[in-house]
Amino acid sequence: QVQLVESGGGLVQPGGSLTLSCTASRSIFSIYTMGWYRQAPGKQRELVATITSAGSKNYISSVRDRFTISRDNAKNTVYLQMNSLKPEDTAVYYCRATSPTSRSFYWGQGTQVTVSS
């Protein structure tokens, strides 16, 4: 089973930046599709960004040009760099790994991002 450990959340002022990281326990990480999701209080969990094993990226429109998803396969790690943060970005952010073979998926434990003055 793949274990995902997230870090990097915290409290930041509007306009500030944070970088989240998610490290997987298995070296097979390199073939997984990785994604970041978030869930705000009273809201459904939503997809934020994905990156495939080939490096193709997708973002929801509300974060495009502000957030950047990237991966370092040598470190079994996926990142989410978040710039120009807004209060509406406040949520628990979850990392997800999806196997292209078994189609199994795994969730990180979540990390809180709070954007407030």
C-alpha positions as CSV (number, residue, x, y, z in Angstrom):
1,Q,0.0,0.0,0.0
2,V,1.2,3.5,-0.9
3,Q,1.6,5.9,2.0
4,L,1.5,9.6,1.3
5,V,2.9,12.2,3.8
6,E,2.0,15.8,3.3
7,S,3.6,18.9,4.7
8,G,3.8,22.7,4.1
9,G,0.5,24.0,5.2
10,G,0.0,26.9,7.6
11,L,-1.3,30.4,8.0
12,V,-0.5,33.0,5.4
13,Q,-1.7,36.5,4.6
14,P,-3.6,37.3,1.4
15,G,-1.2,37.7,-1.4
16,G,1.3,35.4,0.2
17,S,2.8,32.1,-0.9
18,L,3.1,28.5,0.4
19,T,4.5,25.3,-1.1
20,L,3.0,22.0,-0.2
21,S,4.8,18.7,-0.6
22,C,3.6,15.1,-0.6
23,T,6.1,12.2,-0.4
24,A,5.2,8.7,-1.3
25,S,6.6,5.6,0.4
26,R,7.2,3.6,-2.9
27,S,9.7,4.1,-5.6
28,I,7.1,3.1,-8.2
29,F,5.8,6.7,-7.6
30,S,7.2,7.8,-11.0
31,I,4.4,6.1,-13.0
32,Y,1.5,7.4,-10.8
33,T,-0.7,10.2,-11.7
34,M,-0.6,12.7,-8.8
35,G,-3.1,15.3,-7.8
36,W,-4.0,17.9,-5.2
37,Y,-7.5,18.3,-3.9
38,R,-8.9,20.6,-1.3
39,Q,-12.0,20.8,0.9
40,A,-13.2,23.9,2.6
41,P,-15.6,23.9,5.6
42,G,-19.1,23.2,4.4
43,K,-17.9,22.5,0.9
44,Q,-17.3,19.3,-1.2
45,R,-13.8,18.2,-1.9
46,E,-12.6,19.5,-5.3
47,L,-9.8,18.8,-7.6
48,V,-7.2,21.6,-7.8
49,A,-4.4,20.2,-10.0
50,T,-3.1,17.0,-11.5
51,I,0.2,15.9,-13.1
52,T,0.7,12.7,-15.1
53,S,3.8,10.6,-15.2
54,A,4.6,12.3,-18.5
55,G,4.4,15.7,-16.9
56,S,1.1,16.9,-18.3
57,K,-0.6,19.3,-16.0
58,N,-4.2,20.4,-15.4
59,Y,-5.6,23.1,-13.1
60,I,-9.0,24.4,-12.2
61,S,-9.6,27.8,-13.6
62,S,-9.6,29.5,-10.2
63,V,-6.0,28.6,-9.5
64,R,-4.5,28.7,-13.0
65,D,-1.6,31.1,-13.2
66,R,-1.3,31.2,-9.4
67,F,-0.6,27.6,-8.5
68,T,2.1,25.3,-10.0
69,I,2.1,21.5,-9.6
70,S,5.4,19.7,-10.1
71,R,7.0,16.4,-9.3
72,D,10.5,15.1,-8.5
73,N,10.5,11.4,-9.2
74,A,13.9,10.9,-7.6
75,K,12.4,12.1,-4.3
76,N,9.0,10.4,-4.8
77,T,7.5,13.8,-4.1
78,V,4.9,16.0,-5.7
79,Y,4.7,19.8,-4.9
80,L,2.0,22.5,-5.1
81,Q,3.5,26.0,-5.2
82,M,0.7,28.5,-4.3
83,N,1.2,32.2,-5.0
84,S,-1.1,35.2,-4.7
85,L,-3.2,33.3,-2.1
86,K,-6.7,34.4,-1.5
87,P,-9.0,33.8,1.5
88,E,-11.1,31.5,-0.7
89,D,-8.1,29.2,-1.0
90,T,-8.5,28.3,2.7
91,A,-9.1,24.6,2.9
92,V,-7.6,21.3,3.9
93,Y,-5.4,20.2,1.0
94,Y,-5.1,16.5,0.2
95,C,-2.6,14.7,-2.0
96,R,-3.7,11.8,-4.1
97,A,-1.8,9.1,-6.0
98,T,-3.5,6.9,-8.7
99,S,-1.9,3.8,-10.1
100,P,-2.2,3.4,-13.9
101,T,-2.2,-0.4,-13.6
102,S,-4.5,-1.3,-10.8
103,R,-6.3,2.0,-10.8
104,S,-6.1,2.0,-7.1
105,F,-5.8,5.4,-5.4
106,Y,-4.3,6.6,-2.1
107,W,-4.9,9.8,-0.1
108,G,-2.5,11.8,2.0
109,Q,-3.6,12.8,5.5
110,G,-4.4,16.4,4.6
111,T,-2.7,19.7,5.5
112,Q,-4.5,22.9,6.5
113,V,-4.0,26.1,4.5
114,T,-5.5,29.2,6.0
115,V,-5.3,32.5,4.2
116,S,-6.3,35.4,6.5
117,S,-5.1,38.9,7.5
